[in-house]
Amino acid sequence: MCGLVINFNFISMTQLNFYEPIYDITADAGVRVKGKDLKQVLCNLIFATINEMVELPKIEPKQELTIKVSSIGFPYLLADVVNKILYLFEVKKFIPAQCEVLELSPEGTTVTILLKGEKYNPQKHGKKLLIKAATYHKLSLKKKDKFFEAEVIFDI
């Protein structure tokens, strides 16, 4: 890790309105997402991660891909899903525009997700943060009122 501190001294809602970027972490960044249920939290987390890397609204749902992720349970499944998305981006250049959770075990040990998206094109989709991985640092999932809220920190 380098000594760079990215600190905007505020956290604002993005235009996409389902997550907040978190930049006040030394050499890292992250997102805080909300959803009415755990399935929506997972999809919003995928979208938030992708939006931190490229221009999410410019992605078209041209290809389908189904992924299955296994973990030791919540909240670790959140980071493991993000890491699978980062793997797809890095290896297959796939970026999702749509997400549907097909199956989710109650304890969060497995999830099957249908993704629709396209191959990454830097000229079309732009380039923002280079996210290396989701970490378990400050990883959280909690219920707040009628919503679930998750926080995932990225190694950048």
C-alpha positions as CSV (number, residue, x, y, z in Angstrom):
1,M,0.0,0.0,0.0
2,C,1.2,3.5,-0.7
3,G,0.8,6.5,1.5
4,L,-1.7,8.3,-0.8
5,V,-4.8,9.5,1.0
6,I,-7.9,10.2,-1.1
7,N,-10.1,12.3,1.1
8,F,-12.9,14.5,-0.4
9,N,-14.1,15.3,3.2
10,F,-17.6,14.3,2.2
11,I,-19.6,11.4,1.0
12,S,-22.4,12.3,-1.4
13,M,-25.0,10.2,-3.1
14,T,-24.2,9.5,-6.8
15,Q,-26.6,10.1,-9.6
16,L,-27.4,6.4,-9.5
17,N,-28.9,6.9,-6.1
18,F,-28.4,3.4,-4.7
19,Y,-24.9,3.7,-3.3
20,E,-22.4,6.0,-1.8
21,P,-18.7,5.9,-2.7
22,I,-16.3,5.8,0.2
23,Y,-12.9,7.5,-0.4
24,D,-11.6,8.5,3.0
25,I,-9.6,5.3,3.5
26,T,-5.8,5.4,3.0
27,A,-4.9,3.8,-0.3
28,D,-8.3,2.2,-0.6
29,A,-11.9,3.1,-1.6
30,G,-15.2,1.5,-1.1
31,V,-19.0,1.6,-1.5
32,R,-22.0,1.6,0.8
33,V,-25.1,0.1,-0.8
34,K,-28.7,-0.3,0.2
35,G,-31.4,-2.6,-0.8
36,K,-34.9,-3.7,0.2
37,D,-33.6,-7.3,0.5
38,L,-30.3,-9.2,0.2
39,K,-30.8,-10.0,-3.5
40,Q,-31.1,-6.3,-4.2
41,V,-28.1,-5.5,-2.0
42,L,-26.0,-8.0,-4.0
43,C,-27.0,-6.5,-7.4
44,N,-26.6,-3.0,-6.2
45,L,-23.1,-3.9,-4.9
46,I,-22.2,-5.3,-8.4
47,F,-23.5,-2.1,-10.1
48,A,-21.7,0.2,-7.6
49,T,-18.5,-1.7,-8.1
50,I,-18.8,-1.5,-11.9
51,N,-19.8,2.2,-11.8
52,E,-16.6,3.0,-9.8
53,M,-14.6,1.4,-12.6
54,V,-16.5,2.5,-15.8
55,E,-19.6,4.5,-17.0
56,L,-22.3,2.1,-15.9
57,P,-25.1,3.8,-17.9
58,K,-23.2,3.2,-21.1
59,I,-23.2,-0.7,-20.8
60,E,-25.7,-2.6,-22.9
61,P,-27.1,-6.0,-22.0
62,K,-25.8,-7.9,-25.1
63,Q,-24.5,-11.1,-23.5
64,E,-25.6,-13.3,-20.7
65,L,-23.4,-14.9,-18.1
66,T,-24.4,-16.9,-15.0
67,I,-22.1,-17.0,-12.1
68,K,-22.1,-19.1,-8.9
69,V,-20.2,-17.9,-5.9
70,S,-19.6,-19.8,-2.7
71,S,-18.5,-18.4,0.6
72,I,-18.5,-19.0,4.3
73,G,-21.6,-16.8,4.6
74,F,-22.6,-13.2,5.1
75,P,-21.0,-10.7,5.0
76,Y,-18.1,-12.5,3.3
77,L,-20.3,-13.4,0.3
78,L,-20.4,-9.7,-0.6
79,A,-16.6,-9.4,-1.0
80,D,-16.5,-12.8,-2.8
81,V,-19.1,-11.7,-5.3
82,V,-17.3,-8.5,-6.0
83,N,-14.0,-10.4,-6.5
84,K,-15.8,-12.7,-9.0
85,I,-17.0,-9.6,-10.9
86,L,-13.5,-8.2,-10.9
87,Y,-12.2,-11.5,-12.2
88,L,-14.7,-11.4,-15.0
89,F,-13.7,-7.9,-15.9
90,E,-9.9,-8.6,-15.8
91,V,-10.0,-12.0,-17.6
92,K,-13.0,-11.9,-19.8
93,K,-13.4,-8.1,-20.1
94,F,-17.1,-8.6,-19.2
95,I,-19.0,-5.8,-17.5
96,P,-22.6,-6.3,-16.4
97,A,-25.5,-3.9,-17.0
98,Q,-28.2,-6.1,-15.5
99,C,-28.3,-8.5,-12.6
100,E,-30.8,-11.1,-11.3
101,V,-30.2,-13.2,-8.3
102,L,-31.5,-16.6,-9.3
103,E,-30.7,-18.5,-6.0
104,L,-29.4,-17.3,-2.6
105,S,-28.9,-19.6,0.3
106,P,-30.4,-18.1,3.5
107,E,-27.1,-18.1,5.4
108,G,-25.2,-16.6,2.4
109,T,-23.0,-19.5,1.6
110,T,-23.9,-19.7,-2.1
111,V,-25.5,-17.4,-4.7
112,T,-26.3,-17.9,-8.4
113,I,-26.5,-14.7,-10.4
114,L,-27.6,-14.0,-14.0
115,L,-25.7,-11.1,-15.5
116,K,-26.4,-9.3,-18.7
117,G,-23.7,-7.0,-20.1
118,E,-21.1,-6.7,-22.8
119,K,-17.4,-6.7,-23.4
120,Y,-15.5,-3.8,-22.0
121,N,-14.6,-1.1,-24.5
122,P,-12.5,1.8,-23.0
123,Q,-13.6,4.2,-25.7
124,K,-17.3,3.5,-25.0
125,H,-17.4,2.8,-21.3
126,G,-14.6,5.1,-20.1
127,K,-12.1,4.3,-17.3
128,K,-12.3,5.3,-13.7
129,L,-10.8,3.5,-10.7
130,L,-8.6,0.5,-11.1
131,I,-10.0,-1.9,-8.4
132,K,-7.7,-4.8,-7.5
133,A,-9.9,-6.6,-5.1
134,A,-12.7,-6.4,-2.4
135,T,-11.3,-6.8,1.1
136,Y,-12.7,-8.1,4.3
137,H,-11.6,-4.9,6.0
138,K,-14.6,-3.1,7.5
139,L,-16.9,-5.5,5.6
140,S,-20.4,-5.2,6.9
141,L,-24.0,-6.1,6.3
142,K,-26.7,-4.8,8.6
143,K,-30.5,-4.3,8.6
144,K,-31.5,-0.6,9.0
145,D,-35.2,0.0,9.3
146,K,-36.8,-1.6,6.2
147,F,-33.5,-1.8,4.3
148,F,-30.3,-3.7,4.3
149,E,-27.1,-1.8,4.1
150,A,-23.7,-3.2,3.1
151,E,-20.2,-1.7,3.1
152,V,-17.3,-3.1,1.0
153,I,-13.8,-1.7,0.9
154,F,-11.7,-2.1,-2.2
155,D,-7.9,-2.4,-2.6
156,I,-7.1,0.1,-5.4
